[in-house]
Amino acid sequence: MPEKAILKLGDKTIELPVIIGTEGERGIDISRLRDETGVVTYDPSLGNTAVCKSAITFIDGEKGILRYRGIPIEQFTEKPNFMEVAWLLIFGRLPSKEELARFRDRLTDNELLHEGFRHQFQSVPVDAPPMAILSAMLSQLACFHQELLSLQDEESFEDAAARLISKVRTIAAFSYRRSLGLPFIYPDPKLRYCANFLHMMFSIPYQQYIITPEIEDALNLVFIMHADHEQNCSTSTARVVGSAKANLFASCAAAVCALWGPLHGGANVEVIEMLERIHKGGVTPEECIRQAKDKSNPFRLFGFGHRVYKNYDPRAKILKATCEKVFAKLHHKDELLDIARKLEALALKDSYFVERRLYPNVDFYSGILLRAMGIPTNVFTVCFAIGRLPGWIAQWKEQHDDPTSRILRPRQIYVGPPQGDYVPLSKR
Ligand code: ACO
């Protein structure tokens, strides 16, 4: 007998079906509630609402579990390969050697930007925020690939996905070069995805950047750790935009804007700025914790807390261990890592953080790792976007392929003034 929830409202009783996910999560299906009772549910910030069924990513926030298409993320750390994970997320299973090679070739074919973009880079101020450039330019890809605005078959979808995933790193690297007034370095088709990004970021015309395998692996890992996280703020944005049947470029550009926010992807910048403030002696770690607990102070301990994780974020655990490993291997030292460790230790024994179950999230250690690669702070959130892009694409595709999906259009409870009359300007 399938489980049902019983709702009593006034003198009416209705039965609501309970749907059960693969891992036993239960959701009360209220999709017919308004039709049957005239009332809606009220769930500001959607903390209790599943907006879709999805087969892409599983999170158990209580246990600190994250799986992509059923595979625990820890299993991607041995030989990190971001392209393999991207394919897995988008197409639903691990690729064969041939499929992966074909996808790589598609990325290589699409790594250049239309020369028209050069003028776009020249026209923005040198100190323009890279996330603003990224979102504008992803949106503009639609102007150059109008044949991909409506994706009628699998082939054109794969083409659009490859263009986005390939060009995003070229846009990211070019916007960084522009900010320093350095010449653009074109992609090198011989290099793999992450190595090519590092090459475009750091090579100079007369000196090729030397790629260290540890750094290349660490960048693959950072991108993998960010690749999908089910219905987070930016992914939900991509789905909201995509639900109106807006094209893939527009949906991903909108997601970049959501990711930019300091409560979401922008937190990785805030974390480093917070650690730098401590390092420069502007504030002590103890004072930082005190400020984060003070309800009259808007400051938050960035890189801490999560809507879903009430346990250590497994991505933070992996990135922290990777920092330690890479730093030891390369004999690299960063005092910010020591400060981060100290802040974490202070927070984890403080009753405020313990009671609220606030642990380090993905942003707490990612910036320290990106810094070790030479990536400047203002490109951190852009790196998050490069990593998250396959997730947005996978979620967009899942929604697009679902014949039951409808335009996303929440309801509200109106609390404004009751009906009134318009007063002409002369009488006000
Ligand atoms: N520092 C201090 N207090 C915090 C923090 C923090 N980092 N995070 C949550 N809290 C407190 C809140 O003030 C609240 O306290 P209260 O119950 O006394 O009012 C309680 O913990 C619950 O927090 P909410 O804000 O209700 O949790 P929510 O799920 O809405 O927010 C969020 C989650 C946005 C991640 C929040 O923890 C936060 O602002 N963290 C800092 C920013 C950050 O690191 N963002 C990156 C998240 S991961 C990602 O998007 C990639």
Residues whose N, C-alpha, C, O or C-beta is under 5 A from the ligand:
A	BS01	ACO	P262 L263 H264 G265 A267 A292 R300 L301 F302 G303 F304 G305 H306 R307 R356 N361 D363
